[in-house]
Amino acid sequence: MQLLDWLVIGLFFAALIGIIVWVMRQKQNNAADYFLGGKDATWIAIGASIFASNIGSEHLIGLAGAGASSGMAMAHWEIQGWMILILGWVFVPFYTRSMVYTMPEFLERRYNPASRTILSLISLISYVLTKVAVTVYAGGLVFQQVFGIDTLWGIDFFWIAAIGLVVLTALYTIIGGMKSVLYTSVLQTPILLLGSLIILVLGLKALGGWDEMMATCSQVVVNDYGDTMTNLIRDNRDPQYPWLGALIGSAVIGFWYWCTDQFIVQRVLSGKDEKEARRGTIFGAYLKLLPVFLFLIPGMIAFALSTRGIEVNGEVFKLSTPDAAFPTLVAKLLPAGVKGLIVCGILAALMSSLASLFNSSAALFTIDFYQRYKPDTDPKKLVRIGQAATVVIVLLGVLWIPVMRSIGNVLYNYLQDVQSVLAPGIAAAFLMGVCWKRATAQGGMWGLIAGLGIGITRLCAKIYYSNAAVLPGDQNWFKWMFYDSNWLFFCGWMLVFCMLVVVVVSLFTKAPDPEKIKGLVFGTSTPEQKAATRASWNKWDVIHTVIILCITAAFYWYFW
């Protein structure tokens, strides 16, 4: 890092501080102001926040590392970002009509308080044990690689970088709430896009172009069925990414993440109206087409550079581990000043992701737990409770880091496993709740419970059988179902089972009161609500939606 790099980083922080000071001067006297930014966000802020919040450690380390180790296989999860459109076109009208702050609150409106409690608990635990801890963990690793510092003042630099990232992000999140998350994202998103684009261009230039990357990676066979690193669609017998399982699993996880997860939906709920919220999702879907090119393909470039032993800036490019792909490209490829810009982009991604997690977690605790038991709490006190909850969540996430660090190179697989068993039960409850009028409170609740029970069983089985001394012939139905079965197919079958639970229980329990579910389910909207929804979109919203779907289809065709 040279002086010019530090000057660029200094300018970034000056702009960040300016936004935070401006936010602090805005009045935030109630929960709507703090958790949803006063519900006055425009489509640009919403779309930028969706994208910036999504781009975190999973991309900087995980996605680039996946590109370097297995090629295009993980692109399914990124290209399924078109499901943000389902959030905008299908779910936004129901969410906005319900006037809720959180997704558990919506489930209470549609089902019962027990469903709200179950989802809140699942969400908080998953945020602390996965998203917060993993983002901080990966942030420490990234900056250790980029700066090339092992220790500072006798302290492991990993911890200095990780704790510094947490403190800085928590500070502006606690002070500014959702407005700081939204408007810092507007600054961070273009920096992240520009920085990653520079990496892509310089990487391809060093390698010799796109064709050289494709040629190198197409020579690497990844399974026993002839598939290579450049194949997006792999043989259905592939042990890790069978094409049918990948399509089903990525769709289920994508639906849960983009349409029901508080982490993402909270950005949409902050829109000033249905029109701005929907257009924010369309803008976010456009941006979501980019990570494959900004992170996964640079990972493949790093692999090709290392495999061919190409000299970069007077030094042979060497890749120590797949997860080091992106930070190694930053350290080796970039000139002074540009490296500082990329570091700002990395900071932007990690900080935005963490800020969104902190704010979403605080909203879940404050609205779904504290306010339910103390409904008469002063609005200003609710804001303070939310700030205190953020501090606690930060501390819990940091305390979990040593555990996450101990599993090292299986971190990304761990995240995938958690999401694949977390998503189906929640997806089933929301999907059936919005699409089927007959779904009852008991049906939705037991769908969630079934998903939670199966998910915990699957995770416990993986921990047990991964560490137990199991003989090759030691086979039983439990091990086959909960351990040996492909995680993607398991995710799909789990969704089907949870939906069946909702259906069966609903048919054996009393149908919901039509008045209770009015406006929350298809077929129950009033003429006024339908008219308001129709007035919120025009032909250009449809045209842009079709363009996004066509780009997605073209991507699958090219990398088939």
N, C-alpha and C positions, 0 to 999 in steps of 0.2 A: 504494500500500500504506500503510495507516494503522496506528497503534499496536495497535489491536485485532486486526488481521490478524497482526501479528508475535507477539502473545501466543498466538493460536491455533496458529501454527506452532511456537512454543516448547513448548506443551503436547504437541503431536504428537511432537516429538523427545524430550521427557522420557519419554513412554510407550515410545517406540522403544528408548531407552537402557535403560529398566527391563527390557524383554524380553531385550535382549542380555546384560545383567548376569546375569539369571536363567539364560540358556542357558549362559553361561560357567561357571557353577557346576555344571553337569551334566557328568558324566564323558564324555569322547569319546576313548576310548583306541584305537579301531580304525576301520577303513574303514566298517563298517556304521553306527557311531555318527555319523561325520562326513558321509558321503555320503548316507545314508538315514535319518538322524535316529534311529538305534537301532531302526528298523523297529517303532515303536510308535505311529505317528500314527493319530488317529481320523478318521472320515469327514468331520467338519467341517473339520479342518485340511487334509485332502487336497483336498476340493472347493474351499475358499477359496484354497489355494495354486495349484491348476490355473487358476482364474479370474484371480487376481491376477498370476500369471506370464504368462498369455496377453495380458493387457491392457498394452500398452506403447505405444511411439511409433507403431506402425502404426495404432493406434486414435485416440490423442490428436491426431495430425496426419493420418495417412493416411486413416483411415476417415471422420473428420469432413470432411476435405478432399474425399474422394470423394463424400460426400453433397452438398457444396456445388457440386461440378463436374458430377457425372453422376447424382445422385439415388440411387434405390434399387438400382442395378445391382450394387453391391458387397455387398448384403445376403446374397447367396448364400453367401459365405464365412463369414459369421457364423451364419446360420441352420443351416448344415451342422454346427454344433457338436453336434448330436444324435449325431454319430459318436463322441463320448466314451462313449456307451452301448455301442458295439461294443467299445471298449477294456475296459469293465467286465464285460460279459457274455461276450465271446468270448475276449479275449486275456489278461485277468487270471489265469484259472486256469493257463494255460501259463507265464506269466511267474513266478508265485509258486511253482509246482512246480519250476521250473528253478533257483530260488535264485540268481538273477543280480543284479548291481548295475547293469549297463548293457545297452543294446540290442545293441551289437556282441558282448558276451559271450553273449547269447542266440543270435545267429547262429552263433557258434562251436559252441555245444552242438548246434544243429540241423544245421549244415553242416560248416564247417571253419575253422581258424585264419585262412586267407587271407580269407575272407568278413568275419571280425571286423576284420582290419586295414583292409580297403577301406572298410567302413562307418565305422570310427573316424576315418579320415583325412578322408573326405567331411564328416563331422559337424563335426570341429574346424575345418576350413577354412571351412565355411559359417557357423559360429558367429562366428568372428573377422571375416570379411569382410562379413557381412550383419547378423546379429542384434545383436552387441555394438556394432559401429561405428555402425549405423543408430540404435539406441536412444539412444546417447550423443549423436549428431548431432542427432536430433530433440529430445532433452531440452534441449540448449542453445538451440535455436530457440524452443521453448515458453517457457522462462523469460525469454528476451530479449523476447518479445512481452508476457508477463504483467507483468513488472516495468517494461517500457518503458525499459530502460537499454541504451544503445549501447556505451558504454565505462565502465570503472571503474578508477581509478588508472592511466589511460593504456593499459589492456589491453581488447581486445575482450571484452565481457561474455559473448558466446557461449562463449568458452573458459573463462572463470571458472565459468560455470554447468555446462558439460559436465564439466570436470575435477573440480569439487566433487562433482557427482553420482557420478562414478566412484569417487572416493576414499572417500566416505561409504559407498556400497554395498559396495565391495570390503572395507572394514574390517570390517563386521559379518558379511559372508559368510565371510571368511578366519577370523575369530575363532570364529564359531558354527556354520559348516557348514550342513547341511540343516535342523537344528532351528531355527536363526535364520531361515532362509527360510520354513519352515512357520509358525512362530508369529508372526513379524512380519506374515505374510500375513493371519492371523486379525484383526490390528489394522487392516491397510491396506484390506482388502476392503470392510468396511462404510463406511469413510470415503470410498473411491472411489465406491461406489454412491450414498451420500447426496449427495455433492458433485455428481456428474453428474446426479442426479435433480433437484436444485435448478436447475441450468442448463436442463434440459428444461422445467421448469414455468415459470420466469421468462421463458425465450425464447418459449414459446407465449403467455404472457400479454402480452408486449410486441408480439407479432405480431397478436394478436387471436384465437388459438385454433387448434386442429388443422385445421379446415375452411379457414381462411385460408391455412395453409401448403400444404395439398393443392391448393387452387385456384391459388395462385401457381405452384407447381412443375409442375402439370399443363398449364400454358400454354406451357411451355418444351419445344420439340421437340428431341430429341437425335440423330435420324438421319433418313435420307431415306424412312423407312417409316412415319412418323407416331407413333412411340413418344415418350413424354414422360419427364420426370424421375421421375414416380411409378410407372412401369411396371417391375416386377421381371422379368417375362418379356418379352423383346424379340424382334423379328423375327430369324429365323435368318440373315438376310443382314446383320445389324448387324456392322460391322467389328471391334468391340471385345468386345461381350458378347452374342453370339447365344445364344438360350435353351438350345439343346441343348448347345452347347459350355460354357456357364456351369454347367449341371447336372453335366455329366461332369467338367469341369476342377475345379470346387469339390469334388466328391466325391473325386477322386483326391488332391488336395492335402490335403483334410480327413482322409482315411484315413491318409495318411503322417504328418501332423502330430499327430493325436490318438492314433493307435494304435501308432506306431513310433518317434517322435522322442524321444530321450533327454530333451530339454528338458521334455516333458510327462509321459512315462511314469515318470520318476524320482520324481515326486510320488506316484504310485500304488504304486510299489515300496516306499515308506516306510511303508505301512500295516501295522498289527500282524497282520492276517490277511486272508484273501480277502474276508470279509464287509465289513470296514471299507473295503477298497480299492474294492470294487464300489459301495458306497453313497457313497463319495467321488466316484466318477465320475458317479453320478446327481445328486448335489448340484451338482457342477460343470456338468452339462448344464443344470440349471435356471438357474444363474447365467449361462451362455453365451447364453441367450435374450435377455439384457438389452442387450448392446452396440449392437444396431441402434437401440434407443430412447435409449440414453445417449450415443452418439457420432455415428452416421450421421444420424439425424433432427435433432439439433442443428446438424449441418452444413447440412442443408436449410433449417432455420430461419434460420441466418445468411445463407444465399443469399437467402431471401425478404425478410428485413429490409433487406438491402443493395439488392436490386432495387427494392423499393418505397420506399426512402429514408425509412424510419420513424425518427422521432426517439426516442432512448433516453437517458434522464437528461440531457435538454437538449442532446443532440448527435446529429446525423444518423449513423445506423449505416452505416459504410463497410467493405467487405471488400476488403483489398488483394489478396490471393491466396486461392484455395480452401483451401490448407494452413493459412492463418491463422484458419480458422473458429472452432475451439474456443478457442484462447487469446484471440481478440478478444471472444468472448462472455463469457469470464471477466473481461476487463479492462473491458468496457463495461456489463455487466448487473448486476453483483453489488455489494451494499452492504458496508461495512466489517464484518469478522468472518467473513462468509460467503465473501468472496474468499479469506481466509486458509484457510478450510476446504477450498475447491476446490484451492488451491495444495497443501495437504496431500494431497488426493486424487491430484493429478497426480504429486507426489513419490512417493506410495505406488505408483502404477502403474509408473512408470519404475524405481524402486528394486527392486520385487518382480521385475519382468521381468529386470533386470540381474542381481540376486542369483541367480535361477534359472539364468541363462545361465552365470554364473561357476562355480556349484557343479556344474552338469552338465558343463561343459567340463573342470573339474578332475577329476571322476570319470572321464571318458573317458580323459584322459591317464594318470592314476594307475593305474587298473584295467586298461585295455586296452593300454597301452604299457609303463609302468614295471614294474608287478607281473609281467607276463608274462615279462620278461627277468630280473627279480630276484625270483623267487617267495618267497624266504626272508626278505624284508625285514621288519624289525620293524614291527608294526601302528602304533605311535606314529610311526615314521618315515614311513609311508605318509600319515598325516594331514599331516605337515609338507611332504611332496612335493606333496600336493594343494593346500596353501596357497600354495606357491611357484608351482605351475602356474597358479593363479588370478591371481597378480601378473603373470606373463608374458602371459597371455591378455588381461588388462586393458591392458597396455602395447601389445600388438599391435593391439587394437581402437582405442585412441586414436590410434596412428600411422596407421591407415587412414582416420581421419576426414577429413583434408584431401582425400583422393581422393574420398570420398563427398560432401563438401561441394561439390566442383567440378562435380558433375553436377546439383546443385540440384533443379529441379522434376521431374526424371525419377526421383527417388529411389524413389518408391512403385512405379512401373512396373518399375524395376530389380529390386526385391524380388520382385514377382510373377513376373517372368521366371525368376529364379533358382529360386524354389520350384516353378514349373511343370515345370522340367526336372530338378530334384533329386528330386522326389517319386516319379515312376513306377518307376524301377529299384528303389528301396528298398521301395516298396509291393509290387511284384511278388515280391521275395524273401521278404518276411514272409508275404504272403497265400498264396503257393504252399507255403511251408514249413510253415505251420500247417494248411492245408486238404488237402494232398495228400501221402500217405505215400510216394509214389514219387519225390518231388522229391529229387534227390541233391545231394551237396556241390558237385560240379562245376556242376550246373544252377543252384543258388542263386548261386554265385560268378560265373558268366558272365552271369546276369541282372543282377547289380550292375554288372559291368564294362560290359555293353551300355548300361545306363542312364547310367553316368558318361560313356562315350564319346559317345553321342548328345547328352547334355546339354551337354558342352563344345563340341561342334560347333555346336549351335544358338546358344549364347551368343557364340562367336567369329564366326559368320555375322552375327548382329545387330550386333555392334560394327563389322565390316567394311562391311556394306552401308549402315549408318546414316551412315557417314562418307565412303564412296567416292562418286565422281561416276558414278552409274549412269544411262544414258539410258533413257527410257520403254520403248523396244522391246528393251532388253537383258535378255532373259529366258532362263533355263535351268532345268533340273530341280532343280539344287542350290539356287538362289536361291528357287525356288517352294516347295520342301519345307522348307528351314531358315530362311527369312526371311519370305516372303510369307504362308505359311499361318498361320491364326489360332492364337494361342498356347494357347487352351483346347482346340481340336480336336487340336492337336499333342500336348498333354499326354495326352489320352485314347488316341490311336493309339500313343503311346510306351509306355504301360502295357501295351497289347495285345501289342506287339512284345516287350517284356521278358518277359512271361509266356510267350510262344511260345518264346523262347530257353530259359527254364527248362525247359519241357516237352520240347523237342527234345533238348537236351543230356542231360536226365535219362533219356530213353528210350534213349539211346546209351551210357549209363554204368551201372555196377553199382548196383543198388538199395541203399539204406542198410540197415545192420544194424538189425533190429527192436528190439534191446535198446538201441541208441544213441538212438533217437527215442521211446522209451517215455515217455508223458506229455507229449510236446512237440507232438504232432500229433493231429488228430481221429481217433478210432478206435483210439488206442493207450493210452488212459488205463486204469489198473487199476481194479477195482471199488472199492477203497478211495479212490482219487482222485476217482472219480465221486461217491461218497457224500459226501465232504468238500465238493465243489462244490455238490451239491444242498442240503446242510445250511447253506450260507452265504447262502441267499436265501429269502424267503418271499413271500406274496401282495402285501405292500406295496411291495416292490421292483418287482414286475411292474406294479402299479397306477401307481406314479410314472413308470415308463418309458413306459407307454401315454399318460399325461397329457402328457409332454414331446413325444412324437410327434404327438399331436393338436394341440398348440399350434403346432408347426412346420407342419403341414398347413394350419391356419387362417390362418397368416401368409401362406403362398403363395396361398391363395384370396383373401385381402383385397387383396393388392398385385399380383394377376395382371396 
